[in-house]
Amino acid sequence: MSHLLWKLVMVSTTPELLQRDISRNKIVPSRRLVKLPAWLEVAKPRLIPLLLATTLGGMALSEGWPVSSTKLICTLLGGALAAAAAAVLNCLWEQNLDGRMKRTSSRALPSGRISPSSAFLGAIGCTVISSMLLIFGVNCLAAALSLLGLCSYVLLYTVLLKPRTSKNIVIGGIAGAIPPLVGAAAATGYIGLGGWWLFSLVMVWTPAHFWALAMLLRDDYRSVGIPMLPVVKGTMFTARAITRYGWATAVLSTLGILALPQGGLFYGLMVVPFDARLLQMVHRLEADPDNIDRAKALFRWSILYMFGICLLLLLSRFPLAVEFDIQSISLLRQLALGLEIV
């Protein structure tokens, strides 16, 4: 009888577990499906393009745009190496944790495909080269901010916040928000209003983006005792929090009209569909917080959203966008004058 009961339990639960694993692998590609060399895998190269996009966004928001090709290359290469070093140190700190999680057990460090000493030396090498590129090819402020981003990701988020509080990503999001400051500092040597605006936008965008992923991976996080918000508060609470941060992101994104030195009206017009789609998706998830497909769709769109914002910032500094602003302001003045006469 007990054997029959066990078989019934296994039959009823196995399809659900398999479906959960399939959905999870669709969001975060399995290392079995996307095989990278061990030395590259620990650097988490998938995360770097978005960090570089926000760096470019910080540059475009400054009066120093456009920058020289030498400064641009040194900034992006230095930023990429700093991000890689931070990722390696994160993997080193969490290698035991990764070994206990089903999703990460096959990563390079817990599986033994690369030794901790080799990974550590690689991280140190990336950090030194990054600092040299930024100091001699850009400026000391950009180098210091890049190093601050590395330390905040490893020490503030990975070591201090992630294992202790469900608000880990709210505060720890500072690490991912520093690249716009690096870009602004690289372009002008100081951080202006635009750089701080993009820093704030990335900070507000990060929780909604990350919690959508955490809703998909909550079983993994629960199994090793990591207090991500969906684990601690459940999916309904998390979906409502995502909605609040989604609205904050949409509202804050419109302030780019004021943050841009030129092309603000063009940016303001083009950002509307991005915000509308973001709000549509967060509300769809709130209506059905246990829907894996909706969480997956929001996670993917949130990445495209931030890439899109950065692209709009760059396009807004093009001469055609600036001309659009001039013509629009002229038209508005004529309309206002006509109303006064009437």
C-alpha positions as CSV (number, residue, x, y, z in Angstrom):
1,M,0.0,0.0,0.0
2,S,2.8,2.4,0.9
3,H,4.6,1.6,-2.3
4,L,1.4,2.3,-4.3
5,L,1.0,5.6,-2.5
6,W,4.6,6.6,-3.3
7,K,4.1,5.8,-7.0
8,L,1.0,8.0,-7.1
9,V,2.8,10.9,-5.4
10,M,5.7,10.6,-7.9
11,V,3.4,10.5,-10.9
12,S,1.4,13.5,-9.7
13,T,4.4,15.7,-8.9
14,T,7.0,14.7,-11.6
15,P,5.3,16.5,-14.5
16,E,5.0,19.7,-12.4
17,L,8.7,19.6,-11.5
18,L,9.7,18.8,-15.0
19,Q,7.7,21.7,-16.3
20,R,9.3,24.0,-13.7
21,D,12.8,23.0,-14.8
22,I,11.9,23.4,-18.5
23,S,10.6,26.9,-17.8
24,R,13.6,27.8,-15.7
25,N,16.0,26.7,-18.4
26,K,14.2,28.8,-20.9
27,I,14.9,31.9,-18.7
28,V,18.4,31.2,-17.7
29,P,20.0,29.0,-20.3
30,S,21.5,25.8,-18.9
31,R,25.2,25.5,-19.0
32,R,24.5,22.2,-20.7
33,L,22.8,24.0,-23.5
34,V,25.1,27.0,-23.8
35,K,28.6,25.8,-23.1
36,L,31.3,28.4,-22.5
37,P,35.0,27.9,-21.7
38,A,35.4,27.7,-17.9
39,W,37.5,30.9,-17.7
40,L,34.8,32.8,-19.6
41,E,31.8,31.3,-17.8
42,V,32.9,32.5,-14.4
43,A,33.1,36.1,-15.8
44,K,29.3,35.9,-16.6
45,P,29.7,37.6,-20.0
46,R,25.9,37.6,-20.5
47,L,25.6,40.4,-17.9
48,I,28.2,42.7,-19.3
49,P,26.5,44.2,-22.4
50,L,23.7,45.8,-20.4
51,L,26.3,47.3,-18.0
52,L,28.1,48.8,-20.9
53,A,24.9,50.1,-22.4
54,T,24.2,52.1,-19.3
55,T,27.8,53.3,-19.3
56,L,27.1,54.7,-22.8
57,G,23.9,56.2,-21.6
58,G,25.7,58.0,-18.8
59,M,28.1,59.4,-21.5
60,A,25.3,60.5,-23.7
61,L,23.7,62.4,-20.8
62,S,26.8,64.6,-20.3
63,E,27.9,67.8,-21.9
64,G,31.1,66.0,-23.0
65,W,29.3,63.8,-25.6
66,P,30.5,62.7,-28.1
67,V,33.8,61.5,-26.6
68,S,37.0,60.5,-28.4
69,S,37.3,57.0,-29.7
70,T,40.3,56.3,-27.5
71,K,38.4,57.4,-24.4
72,L,35.3,55.4,-25.5
73,I,37.3,52.2,-26.0
74,C,39.2,52.5,-22.7
75,T,36.0,53.2,-20.8
76,L,34.1,50.2,-22.2
77,L,37.0,47.8,-22.1
78,G,37.9,48.9,-18.5
79,G,34.2,48.6,-17.5
80,A,33.9,45.1,-19.1
81,L,37.0,43.9,-17.2
82,A,35.8,45.3,-13.9
83,A,32.4,43.6,-14.4
84,A,34.2,40.3,-15.2
85,A,36.4,40.6,-12.1
86,A,33.3,41.2,-9.9
87,A,31.5,38.2,-11.4
88,V,34.5,35.9,-10.8
89,L,34.8,37.1,-7.2
90,N,31.0,36.5,-6.8
91,C,31.4,33.0,-8.2
92,L,34.3,32.3,-5.8
93,W,32.4,33.4,-2.8
94,E,29.3,31.5,-3.7
95,Q,30.9,28.3,-5.1
96,N,29.6,26.1,-2.2
97,L,26.2,27.6,-2.5
98,D,26.1,27.1,-6.3
99,G,27.1,23.5,-5.8
100,R,24.0,23.0,-3.7
101,M,21.6,24.6,-6.1
102,K,20.2,22.5,-9.0
103,R,20.4,25.4,-11.5
104,T,24.1,26.3,-10.7
105,S,25.6,23.0,-9.7
106,S,27.2,22.5,-13.1
107,R,29.0,25.9,-13.1
108,A,32.7,26.0,-13.6
109,L,33.8,26.3,-10.0
110,P,31.5,23.9,-8.2
111,S,32.0,21.3,-11.0
112,G,35.8,21.6,-10.8
113,R,36.3,22.8,-14.4
114,I,38.4,25.6,-13.1
115,S,40.4,25.9,-9.9
116,P,39.6,28.6,-7.3
117,S,43.2,29.8,-7.4
118,S,43.1,30.3,-11.2
119,A,39.8,32.1,-11.0
120,F,41.1,34.4,-8.2
121,L,44.3,35.2,-10.2
122,G,42.1,36.0,-13.2
123,A,39.9,38.3,-11.2
124,I,43.0,40.2,-9.8
125,G,44.4,40.5,-13.3
126,C,41.1,41.9,-14.7
127,T,40.9,44.4,-11.9
128,V,44.5,45.6,-12.4
129,I,44.2,45.9,-16.2
130,S,40.8,47.6,-15.8
131,S,42.2,50.2,-13.3
132,M,45.2,50.9,-15.5
133,L,43.0,51.4,-18.6
134,L,40.7,53.8,-16.8
135,I,43.4,55.7,-15.0
136,F,45.6,56.3,-18.0
137,G,43.1,56.2,-20.8
138,V,40.2,58.0,-19.1
139,N,40.5,59.6,-15.6
140,C,40.9,58.7,-12.0
141,L,37.3,59.4,-11.1
142,A,36.0,56.9,-13.6
143,A,38.6,54.3,-12.3
144,A,37.5,54.9,-8.7
145,L,33.8,54.6,-9.5
146,S,34.5,51.4,-11.5
147,L,36.3,49.9,-8.5
148,L,33.5,51.1,-6.2
149,G,31.0,49.2,-8.4
150,L,33.1,46.0,-8.2
151,C,33.4,46.3,-4.4
152,S,29.7,47.0,-3.9
153,Y,28.7,44.0,-5.9
154,V,31.0,41.6,-4.1
155,L,31.1,43.0,-0.6
156,L,27.8,44.8,-0.2
157,Y,25.4,42.6,-2.3
158,T,27.1,39.1,-2.4
159,V,28.6,38.9,1.1
160,L,26.5,41.2,3.2
161,L,22.9,41.6,1.8
162,K,22.1,38.6,-0.3
163,P,22.1,35.9,2.4
164,R,20.6,38.1,5.1
165,T,17.6,40.2,3.8
166,S,14.8,40.0,1.3
167,K,15.6,43.7,0.4
168,N,19.0,42.6,-0.8
169,I,18.5,43.7,-4.4
170,V,16.9,47.0,-3.4
171,I,20.1,48.2,-1.7
172,G,22.5,45.9,-3.6
173,G,21.2,47.4,-6.9
174,I,23.7,50.2,-6.3
175,A,26.4,48.0,-7.9
176,G,24.5,47.7,-11.2
177,A,23.6,51.4,-11.1
178,I,27.2,52.7,-11.0
179,P,28.1,52.2,-14.7
180,P,26.1,55.4,-15.7
181,L,28.3,57.3,-13.2
182,V,31.4,55.8,-14.8
183,G,30.2,56.9,-18.2
184,A,29.4,60.5,-17.0
185,A,32.7,60.8,-15.2
186,A,34.6,59.5,-18.3
187,A,32.9,62.0,-20.6
188,T,33.4,65.1,-18.5
189,G,35.5,64.4,-15.4
190,Y,32.5,64.9,-13.1
191,I,29.0,63.5,-12.5
192,G,26.3,65.8,-13.6
193,L,22.5,65.8,-13.2
194,G,22.1,63.3,-16.1
195,G,24.4,60.8,-14.6
196,W,22.6,60.8,-11.3
197,W,19.3,60.5,-13.0
198,L,20.3,57.4,-14.9
199,F,21.8,56.0,-11.7
200,S,18.5,56.5,-10.0
201,L,16.5,55.0,-12.9
202,V,18.7,51.8,-12.9
203,M,18.3,51.6,-9.1
204,V,14.5,51.7,-9.3
205,W,14.3,49.4,-12.4
206,T,16.5,46.7,-10.8
207,P,14.1,45.2,-8.2
208,A,11.2,44.7,-10.7
209,H,13.7,43.1,-13.2
210,F,15.3,40.8,-10.6
211,W,12.2,39.8,-8.7
212,A,10.6,38.6,-12.0
213,L,13.5,36.2,-12.3
214,A,13.4,35.3,-8.6
215,M,9.8,34.3,-8.9
216,L,10.9,31.7,-11.4
217,L,13.8,30.5,-9.3
218,R,12.2,30.7,-5.9
219,D,12.4,26.9,-5.3
220,D,16.2,27.0,-5.9
221,Y,16.6,30.0,-3.5
222,R,14.4,28.4,-0.9
223,S,16.4,25.1,-1.0
224,V,19.6,26.9,0.1
225,G,18.0,29.4,2.4
226,I,18.5,32.6,0.4
227,P,15.8,35.1,1.5
228,M,14.7,36.4,-1.9
229,L,11.4,38.3,-1.7
230,P,9.3,35.6,-3.4
231,V,10.6,33.0,-0.9
232,V,10.0,35.2,2.2
233,K,6.8,37.0,1.2
234,G,5.3,34.8,-1.6
235,T,4.4,35.5,-5.2
236,M,1.4,37.8,-4.6
237,F,3.3,40.2,-2.4
238,T,6.2,40.1,-4.8
239,A,4.0,40.9,-7.8
240,R,2.5,43.9,-6.1
241,A,6.0,45.1,-5.2
242,I,7.0,44.7,-8.8
243,T,4.1,46.8,-9.9
244,R,5.0,49.6,-7.5
245,Y,8.6,49.6,-8.8
246,G,7.4,49.3,-12.4
247,W,5.3,52.5,-11.9
248,A,8.3,54.3,-10.3
249,T,10.5,53.3,-13.2
250,A,8.0,54.6,-15.7
251,V,7.6,57.9,-13.9
252,L,11.3,58.4,-13.4
253,S,12.1,57.5,-17.0
254,T,10.1,60.5,-18.2
255,L,12.5,62.8,-16.3
256,G,15.0,62.1,-19.0
257,I,13.4,64.9,-20.9
258,L,15.0,67.3,-18.3
259,A,18.2,65.3,-17.8
260,L,19.3,65.3,-21.4
261,P,21.3,68.4,-22.5
262,Q,19.7,68.2,-25.9
263,G,17.0,66.0,-27.6
264,G,14.8,65.8,-24.5
265,L,11.5,66.1,-26.4
266,F,12.5,63.4,-28.9
267,Y,13.4,61.1,-26.0
268,G,10.1,61.9,-24.2
269,L,8.0,61.0,-27.2
270,M,9.9,57.8,-28.0
271,V,10.0,56.5,-24.4
272,V,6.1,56.4,-24.1
273,P,5.7,53.0,-25.8
274,F,8.5,51.5,-23.7
275,D,6.8,52.6,-20.5
276,A,3.4,51.5,-21.7
277,R,4.6,48.0,-22.4
278,L,6.4,47.8,-19.1
279,L,3.3,48.8,-17.1
280,Q,1.1,46.4,-19.1
281,M,3.4,43.5,-18.3
282,V,3.7,44.3,-14.6
283,H,-0.1,44.5,-14.2
284,R,-0.5,41.2,-16.1
285,L,1.8,39.6,-13.7
286,E,0.0,41.1,-10.7
287,A,-3.3,39.7,-12.0
288,D,-1.8,36.2,-12.1
289,P,1.4,36.1,-10.0
290,D,1.9,32.3,-10.3
291,N,1.9,32.4,-14.1
292,I,5.5,31.4,-15.0
293,D,5.1,32.6,-18.6
294,R,4.1,36.2,-17.5
295,A,7.1,36.4,-15.1
296,K,9.4,35.1,-17.8
297,A,8.0,37.7,-20.3
298,L,8.4,40.5,-17.8
299,F,12.0,39.5,-17.1
300,R,12.9,39.4,-20.7
301,W,11.1,42.7,-21.5
302,S,12.8,44.5,-18.6
303,I,16.2,43.7,-20.2
304,L,15.0,45.1,-23.6
305,Y,13.5,48.0,-21.8
306,M,16.8,49.2,-20.3
307,F,18.7,48.6,-23.6
308,G,15.9,50.7,-25.2
309,I,16.3,53.5,-22.8
310,C,20.0,53.7,-23.4
311,L,19.5,53.5,-27.1
312,L,17.0,56.4,-26.9
313,L,19.5,58.5,-24.9
314,L,22.1,58.0,-27.6
315,L,19.7,58.7,-30.5
316,S,18.5,61.9,-28.7
317,R,22.0,63.4,-29.0
318,F,21.9,63.0,-32.8
319,P,21.5,66.2,-34.9
320,L,18.1,65.0,-36.3
321,A,16.7,64.6,-32.7
322,V,18.1,68.0,-31.7
323,E,16.5,69.5,-34.8
324,F,13.2,67.8,-33.9
325,D,13.3,69.5,-30.5
326,I,14.0,72.9,-32.0
327,Q,11.2,72.6,-34.5
328,S,8.8,71.3,-31.8
329,I,9.6,74.2,-29.5
330,S,9.1,76.7,-32.3
331,L,5.8,75.2,-33.2
332,L,4.6,75.3,-29.5
333,R,5.6,78.9,-29.2
334,Q,3.6,79.8,-32.3
335,L,0.6,78.0,-31.0
336,A,0.9,79.8,-27.6
337,L,1.2,83.1,-29.4
338,G,-1.8,82.4,-31.5
339,L,-3.8,81.6,-28.4
340,E,-2.8,84.8,-26.7
341,I,-3.9,86.9,-29.8
342,V,-7.3,85.1,-29.8
